């Protein structure tokens, strides 16, 4: 009996993250009896979320001034 489909899909994601080709993925999918649609959906999902191949740049948040006790003080003086 094959493992649960969720687990095999997770495994596919792991494999894809290791920069394997789509053909390798599909071969594994056939072996695990996962449908082509599932494989393509996984690949598409991973490509759009941008795992191994092209990690999106994180938005740089403006740094706030933190005081030594950890509370955030605004730069404007409140007088």
PyMOL commands that set and color helices and strands:
alter all, ss='L'
color gray80, all
select helices_A, chain A and resi 5-17+22-31+36-49
alter helices_A, ss='H'
color red, helices_A
select strands_A, chain A and resi 65-66+72-73
alter strands_A, ss='S'
color yellow, strands_A
deselect
rebuild
show_as cartoon
